[in-house]
Amino acid sequence: MGIYLILLFGGYARSWQDRLERSALPALVRFPVYVLWLQLTVFLAFLPLRIAGYALSRHYGISTQSVPGWLRDKAVGFGVNYVMMLAAPWWRCGSSAGAGVGGSSCGRSPFRSPYL
């Protein structure tokens, strides 16, 4: 959660958004690229901690998972998180409880979401 706050309040997320809006990419492609950029940044920021945790688990015999298996699990987790973050704006607009929250933002591009 802290890394997301740093990206949001540090202006990095806004600069990425502005850069993508100025690009020649279609609007339908910009949001998935933005989410991929965000997820990749967070994944790489936490990777050293994950590696240290895996090494400690292996050292003390808590984990018997091989390195390729561990890397595969991390890649699957990354993919699942990416898909969930892509689905969040559309899920929010499609749910009866979330419909209309924040005005008429559901008909607009996800870049104009009240969360950014």
Summary of the structure (lengths in Angstrom):
residues: 116
radius of gyration: 17.6
end to end distance: 14.9
largest distance: 53.5
contacts: 249
relative contact order: 0.12
helix: 74%
strand: 0%
